[in-house]
Amino acid sequence: MKVPDDLRYTKDHEWSKLEGSKVRIGITDFAQGELTDIVYVELPKPGAALAKGKSFGVVESVKSTSELFAPLSGKVVEVNAALAKTPELVNKDPYGEGWMIIVEPADKKEFEGLLTPEQYREVVEKGGH
């Protein structure tokens, strides 16, 4: 299981990467591994408002359907359109080509409050929740 050190995480297995004034978001390697083969990703449209902790989309795999939860509040400024045609990118490269959305955060302090890589590893080691 990969847990890059330059990202922040949620207990719901989303990752966040600060890129200037914006935050790139996706699901973790652990999450994609639990879901197995991802066949569909439903994401919000650019301009949509996100509320921290609230659902912003759905990932469907051959095994189950899981909601995606916003790690922070803000406005969606970009969506990974490639996932509509190739949702398996989330399995192949969850921290790269499999990213989901880019958000303009309402409050950057929310990013700082996310789990560090060490804290996220502890969550996963304790059973994933």
C-alpha positions in Angstrom: 0.0 0.0 0.0 1.4 3.4 -1.0 1.0 6.4 1.2 2.9 9.3 -0.4 4.4 11.7 2.2 3.5 14.9 0.3 -0.3 14.4 0.7 -2.9 14.7 3.4 -5.6 12.2 4.0 -9.1 11.5 5.5 -10.4 8.6 7.5 -12.7 8.0 4.5 -9.6 7.3 2.3 -9.5 10.4 0.2 -6.1 12.1 -0.4 -5.5 15.8 -0.9 -2.5 17.6 -2.4 -2.0 21.4 -2.0 -1.0 22.9 -5.4 -0.6 26.6 -5.0 -4.0 28.0 -4.0 -5.8 24.8 -5.1 -6.2 21.3 -3.8 -6.1 18.1 -6.0 -8.3 15.3 -4.6 -8.5 11.5 -5.2 -8.9 8.2 -3.4 -6.0 6.4 -1.8 -4.2 3.2 -2.9 -5.8 1.4 0.1 -9.3 2.5 -1.1 -8.9 1.5 -4.7 -7.5 -1.9 -3.5 -10.5 -2.5 -1.3 -12.9 -1.6 -4.1 -11.1 -3.8 -6.7 -11.9 -3.1 -10.3 -13.5 0.4 -10.7 -16.0 0.5 -13.5 -17.6 3.9 -13.0 -16.8 7.3 -11.4 -19.4 10.0 -10.9 -18.0 13.4 -10.1 -19.5 16.9 -9.6 -19.4 19.5 -12.4 -16.9 22.4 -12.3 -18.4 25.2 -10.2 -20.1 22.9 -7.7 -19.7 23.7 -4.1 -18.3 21.1 -1.7 -19.0 20.9 2.0 -16.3 19.2 4.1 -17.4 15.7 5.1 -20.3 15.6 2.6 -20.6 13.4 -0.4 -19.3 14.8 -3.7 -19.5 11.7 -5.9 -19.6 8.0 -6.3 -17.1 5.3 -7.2 -18.6 2.0 -8.5 -16.6 -1.2 -8.7 -17.4 -4.8 -9.7 -17.7 -5.4 -5.9 -19.5 -2.3 -4.5 -20.5 1.3 -4.8 -18.9 3.9 -2.4 -19.5 7.5 -1.8 -16.7 10.0 -2.1 -16.5 12.5 0.8 -15.1 16.0 0.5 -11.9 16.4 2.6 -12.5 20.2 2.7 -15.1 22.8 1.7 -14.7 24.8 -1.5 -15.5 25.1 -5.2 -14.7 22.5 -7.8 -12.6 24.2 -10.5 -11.6 21.1 -12.5 -12.7 17.5 -12.9 -10.7 14.6 -14.3 -12.7 14.0 -17.5 -10.6 11.0 -18.4 -12.3 9.0 -15.7 -15.6 9.0 -17.6 -14.0 6.8 -20.3 -11.3 5.1 -18.3 -12.3 4.8 -14.7 -9.7 2.0 -14.2 -7.1 4.8 -14.0 -8.1 5.1 -10.4 -6.9 1.5 -9.9 -3.7 1.9 -12.0 -2.5 5.2 -10.7 -4.6 6.6 -7.8 -2.2 9.4 -6.9 -1.4 10.4 -10.5 -3.7 9.9 -13.6 -6.5 8.6 -11.4 -7.0 12.0 -9.5 -10.6 13.1 -9.3 -11.2 16.8 -8.8 -9.3 20.1 -8.1 -10.9 22.4 -5.6 -10.4 26.0 -4.6 -10.7 25.7 -0.8 -12.9 28.0 1.2 -10.4 27.8 4.1 -6.9 26.5 3.7 -6.8 25.7 7.4 -9.1 22.8 6.6 -6.2 21.3 4.6 -3.8 21.6 7.5 -6.3 19.8 9.7 -6.3 16.6 7.5 -4.4 13.5 8.5 -0.7 13.3 8.0 0.7 10.3 6.2 1.7 8.8 9.6 -1.8 9.3 11.0 -3.4 7.8 7.9 -1.2 4.7 8.1 -2.4 4.2 11.7 -6.1 4.4 10.5 -5.5 1.7 7.9 -3.5 -0.5 10.3 -6.4 -0.3 12.8 -8.8 -1.8 10.3 -9.3 0.9 7.7 -11.9 3.0 9.6 
